[in-house]
Amino acid sequence: MKALANPYAPGAGYPPPELAGRDGILDEAGLAIKMSRAGKPARSVMLVGLRGVGKTVLLNEIQSMADREGAFTDFIEVSKNEPLSVVIIATLRAALLKLDRMKGVSEKVKKGLRVLKSFVGAVKVKYGDVEFSVDVEEEAGVADSGTLTRDLAELFLAAGEAAKARKSSIVILIDEIQNLELDEFEALIMAIHRVDQKRLPFLVVGAGLPTLVKLSGDAKSYAERLFDYPDIGSLNDKDARQALVAPAKDADVAYDEKAVALILQHTKGYPYFLQEWGYQCWKAATKSPITVKDVNTASKAAIARLDDNFFKSRYSRLADPQKEYLRAMAELGPGPHRSGDIAKQMRKTSQQVAFIRDALMQNGMIYSPKYGYAAFTVPLFDEFMKRVMP
């Protein structure tokens, strides 16, 4: 079959040709966007899930929904090399300038720009080289204390008031939010809490690994009541089948039922893997329908590409003791596993390997679904570890 006609899109954040099984999550997010703009109570959203389940795809789709509603939106990917307080300056500068260009003069918007300049002054003291090129005076005494929890809240309030004055809204999308430092996370939660209390049209939609729920609770105990935390998991068989079969059907290509069943068995319903297997099946097949023989050929190519890219990029950053810990987890199966059982598999005590477990949690390779347990954050990583460390 023609390579250029291949409908599948395996890749980080690539929108799949068929976004199956996520309608409920998108409907709830769409309603929150509308409610926020209308000045009604609306919770910000934190999408929680493993690698490869489509969190970034959903963030992009939610951003498109907010754009269609007339909101100002911006997409931020958290980096450990750039503090949130610096990144947020560019986001809110763009939002406030857009609001300022709308017809008529708004004192709320002008104040928002002044507060932003005050915030920039406080950030410069801490981080140095921060640019801000809007010709306004600072709003003395607001967002300039140098305390992030206070200043970010005052900045969000000013931006929210400006959006409300223009009968608009602000929706900020934040990917990899679990990478925020604890003080940044605390400040973000407090800022969202303040705009919620004032019912301002300012919404945050974040996405992160399962560690996110605990991190937000550690930052502020009321965070569990502040956000919705939809669990973004693997697709059930019906939705996985739709994600796989529908793109091919649109191109007048079918699958044998046994071929579909085999792909679902290999991928466990994870969206990223469904796209990879679909892509490789299309390359392997010479005609419709795609058969079990095609799937067997494609599976070798899919596994090889995942090993060389999706899995190995994470594996290569690990120290040898961390690899040994993950290999012990893999020997026990997909998980979750008791920490004591993992240590026993390594012929060590839990105390002896605690520092390794902590490091793996810190770098996002494992998480604790409940006290005393560990699980992989990357689906099918147990199978990869057995291949790479036989």
NORTA-V770206 format. One record per pair of residues at least 24 apart in sequence whose ideal C-beta (glycine too) atoms are under 10 Angstrom apart, sorted by the first residue. I is the first residue (numbers start at 0). J is the second residue. Records with the same first field share a line. If there is no record, write none. Layout:
I=J + J
This chain:
0=247 + 250 + 252 + 280 + 281 + 282 + 283 + 284 + 285 + 286 + 287 + 289
1=250 + 281
2=281 + 282
4=250 + 251 + 252 + 281
5=246 + 247 + 250 + 277 + 278 + 279 + 280 + 281 + 282
6=245 + 246 + 247 + 248 + 249 + 250 + 252 + 274 + 277 + 278 + 281
7=242 + 243 + 246 + 247 + 273 + 274 + 275 + 276 + 277 + 278 + 279 + 280 + 281 + 282
8=56 + 246 + 274 + 275 + 277 + 278
9=51 + 270 + 271 + 272 + 273 + 274 + 275 + 276 + 277 + 278 + 279 + 301 + 304 + 305 + 308 + 309
10=271 + 274 + 275 + 278 + 308 + 309
11=50 + 51 + 55 + 56 + 271 + 308 + 309
12=53 + 54 + 55 + 56 + 57 + 58 + 59 + 76 + 174
13=53 + 55 + 56 + 59 + 271 + 274
14=53 + 55 + 56 + 57 + 59 + 60 + 63
15=53 + 56 + 242 + 243 + 245 + 246 + 270 + 271 + 273 + 274 + 277
16=242 + 245 + 246 + 247 + 249 + 250 + 274 + 277
17=238 + 241 + 242 + 243 + 244 + 245 + 246 + 247 + 248 + 249 + 270 + 273 + 274 + 277
18=53 + 56 + 57 + 60 + 238 + 241 + 242 + 270
19=53 + 234 + 235 + 237 + 238 + 239 + 240 + 241 + 242 + 243 + 244 + 245 + 270 + 273
20=53 + 231 + 232 + 233 + 234 + 235 + 237 + 238 + 239 + 241 + 242 + 268 + 270
21=46 + 52 + 53 + 56 + 57 + 60 + 229 + 231 + 234 + 238 + 242 + 270
22=238
23=229
24=53 + 57 + 60 + 61 + 227 + 229 + 230 + 231
25=57 + 60 + 61 + 64 + 229
26=64
27=61 + 227 + 229
28=57 + 58 + 60 + 61 + 62 + 64 + 65 + 170 + 202 + 204 + 227 + 229
29=60 + 61 + 64 + 65 + 67 + 68
31=61 + 65 + 170 + 202 + 204 + 227
32=61 + 64 + 65 + 66 + 67 + 68 + 69 + 70 + 72 + 168 + 170 + 200 + 202 + 204
33=64 + 65 + 68 + 70 + 168
34=198 + 200 + 202
35=65 + 68 + 70 + 159 + 162 + 168 + 169 + 170 + 194 + 195 + 198 + 199 + 200 + 201 + 202
36=65 + 68 + 69 + 70 + 162 + 163 + 166 + 167 + 168 + 169 + 170 + 200 + 201 + 202
37=166 + 168 + 198 + 200
38=163 + 166 + 168 + 197 + 198 + 199 + 200
39=198 + 200
40=195 + 198
41=168 + 195 + 198 + 200 + 201 + 202 + 227
42=191 + 195 + 202 + 203 + 224 + 225 + 226 + 227 + 228
43=170 + 171 + 173 + 187 + 188 + 191 + 192 + 194 + 195 + 201 + 202 + 203 + 204 + 205 + 225 + 226 + 227
44=172 + 202 + 203 + 204 + 205 + 206 + 226 + 227 + 228 + 229
45=173 + 176 + 177 + 203 + 204 + 205 + 206 + 207 + 211 + 212 + 214 + 215 + 222 + 225 + 226 + 227 + 228 + 229
46=172 + 174 + 176 + 204 + 205 + 206 + 207 + 211 + 227 + 228 + 229 + 230 + 231
47=176 + 177 + 205 + 206 + 207 + 208 + 209 + 210 + 211 + 212 + 215 + 226 + 228 + 229 + 230 + 231 + 232
48=206 + 207 + 208 + 209 + 211 + 229 + 230 + 231 + 232 + 233 + 269 + 270 + 376 + 378
49=208 + 209 + 231 + 232 + 233 + 269 + 271 + 366 + 374 + 375 + 376 + 377 + 378 + 379 + 380
50=208 + 269 + 271 + 309 + 310 + 313 + 363 + 364 + 375 + 376 + 377 + 378 + 379 + 380
51=233 + 266 + 269 + 270 + 271 + 272 + 273 + 274 + 275 + 305 + 309 + 376 + 377 + 378 + 379
52=206 + 230 + 231 + 232 + 233 + 234 + 268 + 269 + 270 + 271 + 272 + 378
53=206 + 231 + 232 + 233 + 234 + 242 + 269 + 270 + 271 + 273 + 274
54=174 + 175 + 176 + 205 + 206 + 207 + 208 + 229 + 231 + 270
55=172 + 174 + 175 + 206
56=206 + 231 + 270 + 271
57=172 + 204 + 206 + 229 + 231
58=172 + 173 + 174 + 204 + 205 + 206
59=172 + 174
61=170 + 172 + 202 + 204 + 206
62=170 + 171 + 172 + 204
64=170 + 204
65=168 + 169 + 170 + 171 + 172 + 202 + 204
66=170
68=167 + 168 + 170
69=166 + 167 + 168
70=94 + 162 + 167 + 168 + 169 + 170 + 171 + 200 + 201 + 202
71=95 + 96 + 97 + 98 + 158 + 161 + 162 + 165 + 167 + 168 + 169 + 170 + 171 + 200 + 201
72=168 + 169 + 170 + 171 + 172 + 202 + 204
73=169 + 170 + 171 + 172 + 173
74=170 + 171 + 172 + 173 + 174 + 204
75=171 + 172 + 173 + 174 + 175 + 176 + 203 + 205
76=172 + 173 + 174 + 175 + 176 + 178 + 206
77=173 + 174 + 175 + 176 + 177 + 178 + 179 + 180 + 183 + 184 + 205 + 206 + 207
78=175 + 178
79=175 + 178 + 179 + 180
81=126
82=122 + 125 + 126 + 129 + 147 + 179 + 180 + 182 + 183
83=147 + 151 + 173 + 176 + 178 + 179 + 180 + 182 + 183 + 184 + 186 + 187
84=118 + 119 + 121 + 122 + 125 + 126 + 129 + 147 + 150 + 151 + 154 + 182 + 183 + 186 + 187
85=119 + 122 + 123 + 125 + 126 + 127 + 128 + 129
86=173 + 183
87=115 + 118 + 122 + 151 + 154 + 155 + 158 + 171 + 173 + 183 + 186 + 187 + 190
88=115 + 116 + 118 + 119 + 122 + 129 + 130 + 131 + 154
89=129 + 130 + 131
90=158 + 169 + 171 + 172 + 173
91=115 + 118 + 154 + 155 + 157 + 158 + 161 + 169 + 171 + 201
92=116 + 119 + 130 + 131 + 132 + 133 + 158
94=158 + 161 + 162 + 167 + 168 + 169 + 170 + 171 + 201
95=133 + 135 + 157 + 158 + 161 + 162 + 169
96=133
97=162 + 165 + 167 + 169
98=158 + 161 + 162 + 164 + 165 + 167 + 169
99=133 + 135 + 161 + 165
101=164 + 165 + 166 + 167
102=165
103=164 + 165
105=160 + 161 + 164 + 165
106=160 + 161 + 164
107=157 + 158 + 159 + 160 + 161 + 162 + 163 + 164 + 165
108=157 + 158 + 160 + 161 + 162 + 164 + 165
109=135 + 136 + 138 + 161
110=135 + 138 + 141 + 157 + 160 + 161 + 164
111=135 + 138 + 154 + 156 + 157 + 158 + 159 + 160 + 161 + 162 + 164
112=136 + 137 + 138 + 157 + 158 + 161
113=137 + 138 + 139 + 141 + 142 + 157
114=138 + 141 + 142 + 143 + 150 + 153 + 154 + 155 + 156 + 157 + 158 + 160 + 161
115=142 + 154 + 157 + 158 + 161
116=142 + 143
117=141 + 142 + 143 + 144 + 150 + 153 + 154 + 157
118=142 + 143 + 144 + 147 + 150 + 151 + 153 + 154 + 157
119=143 + 154
120=145 + 150
121=145 + 146 + 147 + 149 + 150 + 154
122=147 + 150 + 151
146=182 + 186
147=180 + 182 + 183 + 185 + 186 + 187 + 189 + 190
148=182 + 183 + 185 + 186 + 187 + 188 + 189 + 190 + 219
149=186 + 189 + 190 + 193
150=186 + 190
151=183 + 185 + 186 + 187 + 188 + 189 + 190 + 191 + 193
152=186 + 187 + 188 + 189 + 190 + 191 + 192 + 193 + 194
153=190 + 193
154=190
155=186 + 187 + 189 + 190 + 191 + 192 + 193 + 194 + 195 + 197 + 199 + 201 + 203
156=190 + 193 + 194 + 196 + 197 + 199 + 201
157=199
158=190 + 194 + 199 + 200 + 201
159=190 + 193 + 194 + 195 + 197 + 198 + 199 + 200 + 201 + 202
160=194 + 197 + 199 + 200 + 201
161=199 + 200 + 201
162=194 + 199 + 200 + 201
163=194 + 197 + 198 + 199 + 200 + 201
165=200
166=200
167=200
168=199 + 200 + 201 + 202
169=194 + 199 + 200 + 201 + 202 + 203
170=200 + 201 + 202 + 203 + 204
171=201 + 202 + 203 + 204 + 205
172=202 + 203 + 204 + 205 + 206
173=203 + 204 + 205 + 206 + 207
174=204 + 205 + 206 + 207
175=205 + 206 + 207 + 208 + 211 + 363
176=203 + 204 + 205 + 206 + 207 + 208 + 211 + 214 + 215
177=205 + 206 + 207 + 208 + 209 + 210 + 211 + 212 + 213 + 214 + 215 + 363 + 366 + 376
178=207 + 208 + 214 + 363
179=205 + 207 + 211 + 214 + 215 + 218
180=218
181=214 + 217 + 218
182=218
183=218
184=211 + 214 + 215 + 217 + 218 + 219 + 222
185=215 + 217 + 218 + 219 + 222
186=218 + 219
187=215 + 218 + 219 + 222
188=215 + 216 + 218 + 219 + 220 + 221 + 222 + 225 + 226
189=218 + 219 + 221 + 222 + 225
191=219 + 222 + 225 + 226
192=219 + 221 + 222 + 224 + 225
195=225
206=231
207=363
208=360 + 363 + 364 + 365 + 366 + 376 + 377
209=363 + 365 + 366 + 367 + 368 + 374 + 376
210=360 + 361 + 363 + 365 + 366 + 367 + 368 + 376
211=366
212=366 + 368
213=360 + 366 + 367 + 368
231=270
232=268 + 269 + 270 + 378
233=266 + 267 + 268 + 269 + 270 + 272 + 273 + 378
234=263 + 266 + 267 + 268 + 269 + 270 + 273
235=263 + 268
236=260 + 263 + 268
237=268
238=268 + 270 + 273
239=263 + 266 + 267 + 268 + 269 + 270 + 272 + 273
240=268 + 273
241=273
242=266 + 268 + 270 + 273 + 274 + 277
243=268 + 270 + 273 + 274 + 276 + 277 + 280 + 289
244=277 + 289
246=273 + 274 + 277 + 278 + 281
247=277 + 280 + 281 + 284 + 287 + 288 + 289
248=287
250=281 + 287
251=287
252=280 + 281 + 284 + 286 + 287 + 288 + 289
253=287 + 288 + 289
254=280 + 284 + 287 + 288 + 289 + 290 + 291 + 293 + 294
255=287 + 288 + 289 + 290 + 291 + 292 + 293 + 294
256=288 + 291
257=290 + 291 + 294
258=284 + 288 + 289 + 290 + 291 + 292 + 293 + 294 + 295 + 297
259=288 + 289 + 291 + 294
260=291 + 294
261=290 + 291 + 293 + 294 + 295 + 297 + 298
262=289 + 291 + 294 + 297 + 298 + 301
264=294
265=294 + 297 + 298 + 301 + 302 + 379 + 382
266=298 + 301 + 378 + 379
267=333 + 378 + 379 + 382
268=378
269=377 + 378 + 379
270=378
271=305 + 309 + 378 + 379
272=301 + 302 + 305 + 309 + 378 + 379
274=301
275=300 + 301 + 302 + 304 + 305 + 308 + 309
276=300 + 301 + 302 + 305
277=301
278=304
279=303 + 304
302=379 + 382 + 383 + 386
305=379 + 382 + 383
306=382 + 383 + 386 + 387
309=377 + 378 + 379 + 380 + 383
310=377 + 379 + 380 + 382 + 383 + 384 + 386 + 387
311=383 + 387
313=362 + 363 + 364 + 376 + 377 + 380 + 383
314=364 + 377 + 380 + 383 + 384 + 387 + 388
316=362 + 364
317=358 + 359 + 362 + 364
318=355 + 358 + 359 + 362
320=345 + 352 + 354 + 355 + 358 + 359
321=355 + 356 + 358 + 359 + 362 + 364 + 365
322=355 + 359 + 384 + 387 + 388
323=347 + 352 + 355 + 388
324=352 + 355 + 356 + 358 + 359 + 364 + 365 + 373
325=355 + 359 + 364 + 365 + 373 + 375 + 377 + 380 + 381 + 383 + 384 + 387 + 388
326=381 + 384 + 385 + 387 + 388 + 389
327=352 + 355 + 384
328=356 + 359 + 364 + 365 + 373 + 374 + 375 + 380 + 381 + 384
329=375 + 380 + 381 + 382 + 383 + 384 + 385 + 386 + 387 + 388
330=381 + 384 + 385 + 388
331=373 + 381
332=381
333=374 + 375 + 378 + 379 + 380 + 381 + 382
334=365 + 368 + 372 + 373 + 374 + 375 + 380 + 381
335=365 + 366 + 367 + 368 + 369 + 371 + 372 + 373 + 374 + 375
336=365 + 371 + 372 + 373 + 374 + 375 + 381
337=369 + 371 + 372 + 373
338=367 + 370 + 371 + 372 + 373
339=371 + 372
340=371 + 372 + 373
341=365 + 372 + 373
